[in-house]
Amino acid sequence: MSKKPDPERLEELEMRLKQAKGEVKEDDTSDAAYNQASFAWQMVIELTVGLLIGFGIGYGLDALFGTKPIFMVLFIMLGFAAGMKVMLSTAAQMQKKAEDAQNAQPPAEEEGNGRG
């Protein structure tokens, strides 16, 4: 058995220690971009589903009562309002998550040392 330490294992250990101490952050830029894209798609889908559900209910009621555009227009507007409400709550949730992540980070040390 050799007494010399393996330099690759030592570098890996140092990197893991720095990450544990918070000195080095893991590469989370692609993760953040994926997260924002998924939130954007979620908001688009929520709005679209609200419109489609409103259209379906309105069309069904118009077919049932024989009044073609009245209920369809009314429920499309209601579906749009419901989709917007859900979409805005998702945006607020995303904003809160971003603020929590920002507050969880330790404050950066100031560059100046007070002299000068």
LOGU-166498 format. One record per atom (N, C-alpha, C, CB): residue number from 1; residue in three letters; atom name; y, z, x. Coordinates in nm, 2 decimals, padded with zeros to 4 digits, m for minus. Each point is the difference from the previous one (the first is absolute). Glycine has a CB too. Example, Ala and Ser with C-alpha at 12.3 -4.5 7.8 and 13.67 -1.06 7.14 Angstrom:
<rs>
R pos code site      Y      Z      X
R   1  ALA    N m00.57  00.78  01.32
R   1  ALA   CA  00.12  00.00 m00.09
R   1  ALA    C  00.12  00.00  00.09
R   1  ALA   CB m00.12  00.12 m00.19
R   2  SER    N  00.23 m00.19  00.15
R   2  SER   CA  00.11  00.00  00.09
R   2  SER    C  00.11  00.08 m00.08
R   2  SER   CB m00.06 m00.22  00.12
</rs>
This chain:
<rs>
R pos code site      Y      Z      X
R   1  MET    N m00.12  00.00  00.08
R   1  MET   CA  00.12  00.00 m00.08
R   1  MET    C  00.12  00.00  00.09
R   1  MET   CB m00.12  00.12 m00.18
R   2  SER    N  00.22 m00.21  00.15
R   2  SER   CA  00.12 m00.01  00.08
R   2  SER    C  00.10  00.10 m00.04
R   2  SER   CB m00.05 m00.24  00.02
R   3  LYS    N  00.13  00.29  00.08
R   3  LYS   CA  00.10  00.09 m00.02
R   3  LYS    C  00.13 m00.06 m00.04
R   3  LYS   CB m00.11  00.15  00.17
R   4  LYS    N  00.12 m00.29 m00.15
R   4  LYS   CA  00.13 m00.07 m00.03
R   4  LYS    C  00.01 m00.01 m00.15
R   4  LYS   CB m00.01 m00.13  00.22
R   5  PRO    N  00.13  00.15 m00.27
R   5  PRO   CA  00.02 m00.02 m00.15
R   5  PRO    C  00.02 m00.15 m00.03
R   5  PRO   CB  00.10  00.23 m00.02
R   6  ASP    N m00.15 m00.26 m00.10
R   6  ASP   CA  00.02 m00.14 m00.04
R   6  ASP    C  00.14 m00.02 m00.05
R   6  ASP   CB m00.24 m00.01 m00.07
R   7  PRO    N  00.32 m00.09  00.14
R   7  PRO   CA  00.14 m00.01 m00.03
R   7  PRO    C  00.02 m00.06 m00.15
R   7  PRO   CB  00.04 m00.04  00.25
R   8  GLU    N m00.13 m00.04 m00.30
R   8  GLU   CA  00.02 m00.05 m00.13
R   8  GLU    C m00.01  00.12 m00.11
R   8  GLU   CB m00.09 m00.23  00.07
R   9  ARG    N m00.01  00.31 m00.05
R   9  ARG   CA m00.01  00.11 m00.09
R   9  ARG    C  00.12  00.10  00.01
R   9  ARG   CB m00.25 m00.02  00.02
R  10  LEU    N  00.30  00.04  00.10
R  10  LEU   CA  00.12  00.09  00.02
R  10  LEU    C  00.12 m00.06 m00.07
R  10  LEU   CB m00.10  00.08  00.22
R  11  GLU    N  00.12 m00.21 m00.21
R  11  GLU   CA  00.11 m00.07 m00.07
R  11  GLU    C m00.01  00.02 m00.15
R  11  GLU   CB  00.02 m00.16  00.20
R  12  GLU    N m00.14  00.14 m00.25
R  12  GLU   CA m00.03  00.01 m00.14
R  12  GLU    C  00.03  00.14 m00.05
R  12  GLU   CB m00.17 m00.19  00.02
R  13  LEU    N  00.13  00.29  00.06
R  13  LEU   CA  00.02  00.14 m00.03
R  13  LEU    C  00.15  00.03  00.00
R  13  LEU   CB m00.22  00.06  00.09
R  14  GLU    N  00.29 m00.11  00.01
R  14  GLU   CA  00.15  00.02  00.00
R  14  GLU    C  00.07 m00.06 m00.12
R  14  GLU   CB m00.02  00.01  00.25
R  15  MET    N m00.02 m00.13 m00.29
R  15  MET   CA  00.06 m00.06 m00.11
R  15  MET    C m00.03  00.08 m00.13
R  15  MET   CB m00.02 m00.23  00.12
R  16  ARG    N m00.10  00.27 m00.14
R  16  ARG   CA m00.04  00.08 m00.11
R  16  ARG    C  00.08  00.13 m00.01
R  16  ARG   CB m00.22 m00.10  00.00
R  17  LEU    N  00.24  00.17  00.12
R  17  LEU   CA  00.08  00.12  00.00
R  17  LEU    C  00.14 m00.03 m00.03
R  17  LEU   CB m00.15  00.09  00.17
R  18  LYS    N  00.21 m00.20 m00.12
R  18  LYS   CA  00.14 m00.03 m00.03
R  18  LYS    C  00.01 m00.03 m00.15
R  18  LYS   CB  00.04 m00.09  00.23
R  19  GLN    N m00.13  00.02 m00.29
R  19  GLN   CA  00.00 m00.02 m00.15
R  19  GLN    C m00.01  00.12 m00.08
R  19  GLN   CB m00.10 m00.22  00.04
R  20  ALA    N  00.02  00.32  00.01
R  20  ALA   CA m00.02  00.12 m00.07
R  20  ALA    C  00.13  00.09  00.01
R  20  ALA   CB m00.24 m00.01  00.05
R  21  LYS    N  00.31  00.00  00.06
R  21  LYS   CA  00.13  00.07  00.02
R  21  LYS    C  00.11 m00.07 m00.07
R  21  LYS   CB m00.08  00.09  00.21
R  22  GLY    N  00.06 m00.21 m00.25
R  22  GLY   CA  00.11 m00.08 m00.07
R  22  GLY    C  00.09 m00.07  00.10
R  22  GLY   CB m00.01  00.16 m00.19
R  23  GLU    N m00.02 m00.17  00.31
R  23  GLU   CA  00.08 m00.06  00.10
R  23  GLU    C m00.01 m00.16 m00.01
R  23  GLU   CB m00.03  00.20  00.15
R  24  VAL    N m00.09 m00.24 m00.19
R  24  VAL   CA m00.02 m00.15 m00.01
R  24  VAL    C m00.05 m00.02 m00.15
R  24  VAL   CB m00.05 m00.03  00.25
R  25  LYS    N  00.12 m00.06 m00.32
R  25  LYS   CA m00.05 m00.03 m00.13
R  25  LYS    C m00.10 m00.12  00.00
R  25  LYS   CB  00.22  00.08 m00.09
R  26  GLU    N m00.31 m00.07  00.00
R  26  GLU   CA m00.09 m00.11 m00.01
R  26  GLU    C  00.07 m00.13 m00.06
R  26  GLU   CB m00.20  00.16 m00.03
R  27  ASP    N  00.15 m00.27  00.06
R  27  ASP   CA  00.06 m00.12 m00.05
R  27  ASP    C m00.02 m00.02 m00.15
R  27  ASP   CB m00.04 m00.11  00.23
R  28  ASP    N  00.14  00.15 m00.31
R  28  ASP   CA m00.01  00.00 m00.14
R  28  ASP    C  00.09 m00.10 m00.06
R  28  ASP   CB m00.07  00.23  00.00
R  29  THR    N  00.12 m00.33  00.08
R  29  THR   CA  00.09 m00.10 m00.06
R  29  THR    C m00.07 m00.09 m00.10
R  29  THR   CB  00.14  00.01  00.21
R  30  SER    N m00.26 m00.05 m00.17
R  30  SER   CA m00.08 m00.09 m00.09
R  30  SER    C m00.04  00.07 m00.13
R  30  SER   CB m00.08 m00.13  00.20
R  31  ASP    N  00.05  00.26 m00.18
R  31  ASP   CA m00.04  00.08 m00.11
R  31  ASP    C  00.12  00.02 m00.10
R  31  ASP   CB m00.17  00.12  00.14
R  32  ALA    N  00.29 m00.10 m00.09
R  32  ALA   CA  00.11  00.02 m00.08
R  32  ALA    C  00.04 m00.13 m00.07
R  32  ALA   CB  00.08  00.17  00.15
R  33  ALA    N m00.10 m00.29 m00.09
R  33  ALA   CA  00.03 m00.13 m00.06
R  33  ALA    C m00.10 m00.02 m00.11
R  33  ALA   CB  00.10 m00.09  00.22
R  34  TYR    N m00.23  00.12 m00.19
R  34  TYR   CA m00.10 m00.02 m00.11
R  34  TYR    C  00.03  00.09 m00.12
R  34  TYR   CB m00.17 m00.06  00.18
R  35  ASN    N  00.21  00.18 m00.15
R  35  ASN   CA  00.03  00.10 m00.11
R  35  ASN    C  00.12 m00.05 m00.08
R  35  ASN   CB m00.08  00.19  00.14
R  36  GLN    N  00.18 m00.25 m00.08
R  36  GLN   CA  00.12 m00.05 m00.08
R  36  GLN    C m00.04 m00.12 m00.08
R  36  GLN   CB  00.16  00.09  00.17
R  37  ALA    N m00.24 m00.18 m00.11
R  37  ALA   CA m00.04 m00.11 m00.07
R  37  ALA    C m00.09  00.03 m00.12
R  37  ALA   CB  00.01 m00.13  00.21
R  38  SER    N m00.10  00.23 m00.20
R  38  SER   CA m00.08  00.05 m00.11
R  38  SER    C  00.08  00.06 m00.11
R  38  SER   CB m00.19  00.03  00.16
R  39  PHE    N  00.30  00.04 m00.12
R  39  PHE   CA  00.09  00.06 m00.10
R  39  PHE    C  00.07 m00.11 m00.08
R  39  PHE   CB  00.03  00.20  00.14
R  40  ALA    N  00.02 m00.31 m00.06
R  40  ALA   CA  00.07 m00.11 m00.07
R  40  ALA    C m00.09 m00.07 m00.10
R  40  ALA   CB  00.14 m00.03  00.21
R  41  TRP    N m00.27  00.00 m00.17
R  41  TRP   CA m00.09 m00.06 m00.09
R  41  TRP    C m00.03  00.08 m00.12
R  41  TRP   CB m00.10 m00.12  00.19
R  42  GLN    N  00.09  00.25 m00.16
R  42  GLN   CA m00.03  00.10 m00.11
R  42  GLN    C  00.11 m00.01 m00.11
R  42  GLN   CB m00.13  00.15  00.16
R  43  MET    N  00.26 m00.15 m00.11
R  43  MET   CA  00.11 m00.01 m00.09
R  43  MET    C  00.00 m00.13 m00.08
R  43  MET   CB  00.13  00.15  00.16
R  44  VAL    N m00.16 m00.26 m00.09
R  44  VAL   CA  00.00 m00.13 m00.07
R  44  VAL    C m00.11  00.00 m00.11
R  44  VAL   CB  00.09 m00.12  00.21
R  45  ILE    N m00.20  00.17 m00.17
R  45  ILE   CA m00.12  00.00 m00.10
R  45  ILE    C  00.04  00.10 m00.12
R  45  ILE   CB m00.17 m00.05  00.19
R  46  GLU    N  00.23  00.16 m00.16
R  46  GLU   CA  00.04  00.09 m00.11
R  46  GLU    C  00.09 m00.07 m00.10
R  46  GLU   CB m00.03  00.20  00.15
R  47  LEU    N  00.13 m00.27 m00.10
R  47  LEU   CA  00.09 m00.07 m00.09
R  47  LEU    C m00.07 m00.11 m00.08
R  47  LEU   CB  00.19  00.05  00.16
R  48  THR    N m00.27 m00.13 m00.09
R  48  THR   CA m00.07 m00.11 m00.06
R  48  THR    C m00.10  00.05 m00.11
R  48  THR   CB  00.02 m00.13  00.21
R  49  VAL    N m00.09  00.24 m00.18
R  49  VAL   CA m00.09  00.06 m00.10
R  49  VAL    C  00.07  00.05 m00.12
R  49  VAL   CB m00.16  00.06  00.19
R  50  GLY    N  00.28  00.00 m00.17
R  50  GLY   CA  00.08  00.05 m00.11
R  50  GLY    C  00.04 m00.12 m00.09
R  50  GLY   CB  00.08  00.19  00.14
R  51  LEU    N m00.04 m00.30 m00.08
R  51  LEU   CA  00.03 m00.12 m00.08
R  51  LEU    C m00.12 m00.06 m00.08
R  51  LEU   CB  00.19 m00.05  00.17
R  52  LEU    N m00.30  00.04 m00.10
R  52  LEU   CA m00.12 m00.05 m00.06
R  52  LEU    C m00.05  00.08 m00.12
R  52  LEU   CB m00.06 m00.10  00.22
R  53  ILE    N  00.06  00.23 m00.20
R  53  ILE   CA m00.04  00.09 m00.10
R  53  ILE    C  00.09 m00.01 m00.12
R  53  ILE   CB m00.10  00.16  00.16
R  54  GLY    N  00.23 m00.16 m00.14
R  54  GLY   CA  00.10 m00.02 m00.10
R  54  GLY    C m00.02 m00.13 m00.08
R  54  GLY   CB  00.16  00.14  00.13
R  55  PHE    N m00.18 m00.25 m00.05
R  55  PHE   CA m00.03 m00.13 m00.06
R  55  PHE    C m00.13  00.01 m00.09
R  55  PHE   CB  00.12 m00.12  00.19
R  56  GLY    N m00.22  00.18 m00.14
R  56  GLY   CA m00.13  00.00 m00.07
R  56  GLY    C  00.02  00.08 m00.13
R  56  GLY   CB m00.13 m00.02  00.21
R  57  ILE    N  00.19  00.14 m00.21
R  57  ILE   CA  00.02  00.08 m00.12
R  57  ILE    C  00.09 m00.08 m00.10
R  57  ILE   CB m00.03  00.21  00.13
R  58  GLY    N  00.14 m00.27 m00.08
R  58  GLY   CA  00.09 m00.07 m00.09
R  58  GLY    C m00.07 m00.12 m00.06
R  58  GLY   CB  00.19  00.08  00.14
R  59  TYR    N m00.26 m00.16 m00.06
R  59  TYR   CA m00.07 m00.11 m00.06
R  59  TYR    C m00.10  00.04 m00.10
R  59  TYR   CB  00.04 m00.13  00.22
R  60  GLY    N m00.11  00.23 m00.19
R  60  GLY   CA m00.10  00.05 m00.09
R  60  GLY    C  00.06  00.05 m00.14
R  60  GLY   CB m00.14  00.07  00.20
R  61  LEU    N  00.25  00.00 m00.19
R  61  LEU   CA  00.06  00.04 m00.12
R  61  LEU    C  00.06 m00.11 m00.08
R  61  LEU   CB  00.05  00.22  00.11
R  62  ASP    N  00.01 m00.32 m00.04
R  62  ASP   CA  00.05 m00.12 m00.06
R  62  ASP    C m00.11 m00.08 m00.07
R  62  ASP   CB  00.19 m00.01  00.17
R  63  ALA    N m00.30  00.00 m00.11
R  63  ALA   CA m00.12 m00.07 m00.06
R  63  ALA    C m00.05  00.08 m00.12
R  63  ALA   CB m00.06 m00.10  00.22
R  64  LEU    N  00.06  00.23 m00.21
R  64  LEU   CA m00.05  00.08 m00.11
R  64  LEU    C  00.09 m00.01 m00.12
R  64  LEU   CB m00.10  00.16  00.16
R  65  PHE    N  00.23 m00.15 m00.14
R  65  PHE   CA  00.10  00.00 m00.11
R  65  PHE    C  00.06 m00.13 m00.04
R  65  PHE   CB  00.05  00.23  00.07
R  66  GLY    N m00.08 m00.33  00.02
R  66  GLY   CA  00.05 m00.14 m00.03
R  66  GLY    C  00.15 m00.01  00.03
R  66  GLY   CB m00.17 m00.02 m00.18
R  67  THR    N  00.22  00.10  00.27
R  67  THR   CA  00.15 m00.01  00.04
R  67  THR    C  00.00 m00.04  00.14
R  67  THR   CB  00.07  00.17 m00.17
R  68  LYS    N m00.07 m00.30  00.20
R  68  LYS   CA m00.02 m00.05  00.14
R  68  LYS    C  00.09  00.07  00.11
R  68  LYS   CB m00.07 m00.21 m00.11
R  69  PRO    N  00.20  00.19  00.12
R  69  PRO   CA  00.06  00.04  00.12
R  69  PRO    C  00.05  00.14  00.00
R  69  PRO   CB  00.06 m00.23  00.04
R  70  ILE    N m00.05  00.30 m00.15
R  70  ILE   CA  00.07  00.13 m00.01
R  70  ILE    C m00.07  00.11  00.09
R  70  ILE   CB  00.08 m00.06 m00.23
R  71  PHE    N m00.20  00.09  00.20
R  71  PHE   CA m00.07  00.11  00.07
R  71  PHE    C m00.02 m00.04  00.15
R  71  PHE   CB m00.11  00.07 m00.22
R  72  MET    N  00.08 m00.20  00.24
R  72  MET   CA m00.03 m00.04  00.14
R  72  MET    C  00.13  00.02  00.09
R  72  MET   CB m00.16 m00.17 m00.09
R  73  VAL    N  00.27  00.13  00.04
R  73  VAL   CA  00.13  00.02  00.08
R  73  VAL    C  00.03  00.15  00.01
R  73  VAL   CB  00.09 m00.22 m00.08
R  74  LEU    N m00.11  00.30 m00.03
R  74  LEU   CA  00.02  00.14  00.01
R  74  LEU    C m00.09  00.07  00.10
R  74  LEU   CB  00.08 m00.01 m00.24
R  75  PHE    N m00.21 m00.02  00.24
R  75  PHE   CA m00.09  00.07  00.09
R  75  PHE    C  00.01 m00.05  00.14
R  75  PHE   CB m00.15  00.03 m00.20
R  76  ILE    N  00.19 m00.16  00.22
R  76  ILE   CA  00.02 m00.05  00.14
R  76  ILE    C  00.12  00.09  00.06
R  76  ILE   CB m00.08 m00.24 m00.06
R  77  MET    N  00.18  00.26 m00.02
R  77  MET   CA  00.12  00.08  00.05
R  77  MET    C m00.05  00.14  00.03
R  77  MET   CB  00.16 m00.14 m00.13
R  78  LEU    N m00.24  00.20  00.04
R  78  LEU   CA m00.05  00.13  00.02
R  78  LEU    C m00.09  00.01  00.12
R  78  LEU   CB  00.01  00.05 m00.24
R  79  GLY    N m00.10 m00.15  00.26
R  79  GLY   CA m00.08 m00.01  00.12
R  79  GLY    C  00.08 m00.01  00.13
R  79  GLY   CB m00.18 m00.11 m00.15
R  80  PHE    N  00.29  00.03  00.14
R  80  PHE   CA  00.08 m00.01  00.12
R  80  PHE    C  00.07  00.13  00.03
R  80  PHE   CB  00.04 m00.24 m00.06
R  81  ALA    N  00.00  00.32 m00.04
R  81  ALA   CA  00.06  00.13  00.02
R  81  ALA    C m00.10  00.10  00.06
R  81  ALA   CB  00.16 m00.05 m00.19
R  82  ALA    N m00.28  00.04  00.13
R  82  ALA   CA m00.11  00.09  00.05
R  82  ALA    C m00.03 m00.03  00.15
R  82  ALA   CB m00.09  00.03 m00.24
R  83  GLY    N  00.08 m00.17  00.27
R  83  GLY   CA m00.03 m00.04  00.13
R  83  GLY    C  00.10  00.04  00.10
R  83  GLY   CB m00.12 m00.19 m00.09
R  84  MET    N  00.25  00.18  00.05
R  84  MET   CA  00.11  00.04  00.09
R  84  MET    C  00.00  00.15  00.02
R  84  MET   CB  00.14 m00.19 m00.09
R  85  LYS    N m00.17  00.27 m00.01
R  85  LYS   CA m00.01  00.14  00.02
R  85  LYS    C m00.11  00.04  00.09
R  85  LYS   CB  00.09  00.03 m00.23
R  86  VAL    N m00.20 m00.09  00.22
R  86  VAL   CA m00.11  00.03  00.09
R  86  VAL    C  00.03 m00.04  00.14
R  86  VAL   CB m00.16 m00.02 m00.19
R  87  MET    N  00.22 m00.10  00.20
R  87  MET   CA  00.04 m00.06  00.13
R  87  MET    C  00.10  00.09  00.07
R  87  MET   CB m00.04 m00.23 m00.08
R  88  LEU    N  00.14  00.28  00.01
R  88  LEU   CA  00.10  00.09  00.06
R  88  LEU    C m00.06  00.13  00.04
R  88  LEU   CB  00.18 m00.11 m00.14
R  89  SER    N m00.27  00.16  00.06
R  89  SER   CA m00.07  00.13  00.05
R  89  SER    C m00.08 m00.02  00.12
R  89  SER   CB m00.01  00.07 m00.24
R  90  THR    N m00.05 m00.19  00.26
R  90  THR   CA m00.07 m00.03  00.12
R  90  THR    C  00.09 m00.01  00.12
R  90  THR   CB m00.17 m00.13 m00.13
R  91  ALA    N  00.29  00.07  00.11
R  91  ALA   CA  00.10 m00.01  00.10
R  91  ALA    C  00.05  00.14  00.04
R  91  ALA   CB  00.07 m00.23 m00.08
R  92  ALA    N m00.05  00.32 m00.02
R  92  ALA   CA  00.04  00.14  00.03
R  92  ALA    C m00.11  00.07  00.08
R  92  ALA   CB  00.14  00.00 m00.21
R  93  GLN    N m00.26 m00.03  00.18
R  93  GLN   CA m00.12  00.06  00.07
R  93  GLN    C  00.00 m00.04  00.14
R  93  GLN   CB m00.13  00.01 m00.21
R  94  MET    N  00.15 m00.14  00.23
R  94  MET   CA  00.01 m00.06  00.14
R  94  MET    C  00.11  00.06  00.08
R  94  MET   CB m00.10 m00.21 m00.09
R  95  GLN    N  00.22  00.23  00.02
R  95  GLN   CA  00.11  00.06  00.07
R  95  GLN    C m00.03  00.14  00.04
R  95  GLN   CB  00.16 m00.15 m00.13
R  96  LYS    N m00.22  00.22  00.04
R  96  LYS   CA m00.03  00.14  00.03
R  96  LYS    C m00.10  00.01  00.12
R  96  LYS   CB  00.04  00.06 m00.24
R  97  LYS    N m00.14 m00.15  00.24
R  97  LYS   CA m00.10  00.00  00.11
R  97  LYS    C  00.07 m00.03  00.13
R  97  LYS   CB m00.18 m00.07 m00.16
R  98  ALA    N  00.28 m00.02  00.16
R  98  ALA   CA  00.07 m00.04  00.12
R  98  ALA    C  00.08  00.12  00.05
R  98  ALA   CB  00.00 m00.24 m00.07
R  99  GLU    N  00.07  00.31 m00.02
R  99  GLU   CA  00.08  00.11  00.04
R  99  GLU    C m00.09  00.12  00.05
R  99  GLU   CB  00.17 m00.07 m00.17
R 100  ASP    N m00.28  00.09  00.11
R 100  ASP   CA m00.09  00.10  00.05
R 100  ASP    C m00.05 m00.03  00.14
R 100  ASP   CB m00.07  00.05 m00.24
R 101  ALA    N  00.04 m00.18  00.26
R 101  ALA   CA m00.05 m00.04  00.14
R 101  ALA    C  00.11  00.02  00.10
R 101  ALA   CB m00.16 m00.16 m00.11
R 102  GLN    N  00.29  00.13  00.07
R 102  GLN   CA  00.11  00.01  00.09
R 102  GLN    C  00.03  00.15  00.03
R 102  GLN   CB  00.10 m00.21 m00.09
R 103  ASN    N m00.12  00.30 m00.01
R 103  ASN   CA  00.03  00.14  00.02
R 103  ASN    C m00.11  00.06  00.08
R 103  ASN   CB  00.12  00.01 m00.22
R 104  ALA    N m00.24 m00.06  00.22
R 104  ALA   CA m00.11  00.05  00.07
R 104  ALA    C  00.01 m00.02  00.15
R 104  ALA   CB m00.15 m00.03 m00.20
R 105  GLN    N  00.23 m00.07  00.24
R 105  GLN   CA  00.01 m00.04  00.14
R 105  GLN    C  00.09  00.11  00.06
R 105  GLN   CB m00.03 m00.25 m00.04
R 106  PRO    N  00.00  00.29  00.17
R 106  PRO   CA  00.09  00.09  00.07
R 106  PRO    C  00.13 m00.07  00.03
R 106  PRO   CB m00.20  00.13  00.09
R 107  PRO    N  00.31 m00.06 m00.09
R 107  PRO   CA  00.13 m00.06  00.04
R 107  PRO    C  00.00 m00.05  00.14
R 107  PRO   CB  00.12  00.15 m00.17
R 108  ALA    N m00.06 m00.26  00.19
R 108  ALA   CA  00.00 m00.06  00.14
R 108  ALA    C  00.10  00.08  00.08
R 108  ALA   CB m00.05 m00.23 m00.08
R 109  GLU    N  00.01  00.25  00.21
R 109  GLU   CA  00.09  00.08  00.09
R 109  GLU    C  00.13 m00.09  00.03
R 109  GLU   CB m00.20  00.12  00.10
R 110  GLU    N  00.31 m00.05 m00.09
R 110  GLU   CA  00.12 m00.07  00.03
R 110  GLU    C  00.01 m00.04  00.14
R 110  GLU   CB  00.11  00.13 m00.17
R 111  GLU    N m00.05 m00.25  00.20
R 111  GLU   CA  00.00 m00.06  00.13
R 111  GLU    C  00.09  00.08  00.09
R 111  GLU   CB m00.05 m00.22 m00.10
R 112  GLY    N  00.17  00.26  00.06
R 112  GLY   CA  00.09  00.07  00.08
R 112  GLY    C m00.04  00.14  00.03
R 112  GLY   CB  00.18 m00.15 m00.09
R 113  ASN    N m00.13  00.21  00.19
R 113  ASN   CA m00.04  00.14  00.03
R 113  ASN    C  00.13  00.09 m00.02
R 113  ASN   CB m00.18 m00.08  00.16
R 114  GLY    N  00.28  00.03 m00.23
R 114  GLY   CA  00.11  00.08 m00.03
R 114  GLY    C  00.11 m00.01  00.11
R 114  GLY   CB m00.15  00.15 m00.12
R 115  ARG    N  00.13 m00.22  00.22
R 115  ARG   CA  00.10 m00.01  00.11
R 115  ARG    C  00.08 m00.13 m00.02
R 115  ARG   CB m00.14  00.13  00.16
R 116  GLY    N  00.26 m00.12 m00.15
R 116  GLY   CA  00.08 m00.11  00.00
R 116  GLY    C  00.06 m00.10 m00.06
R 116  GLY   CB m00.09  00.07  00.10
</rs>
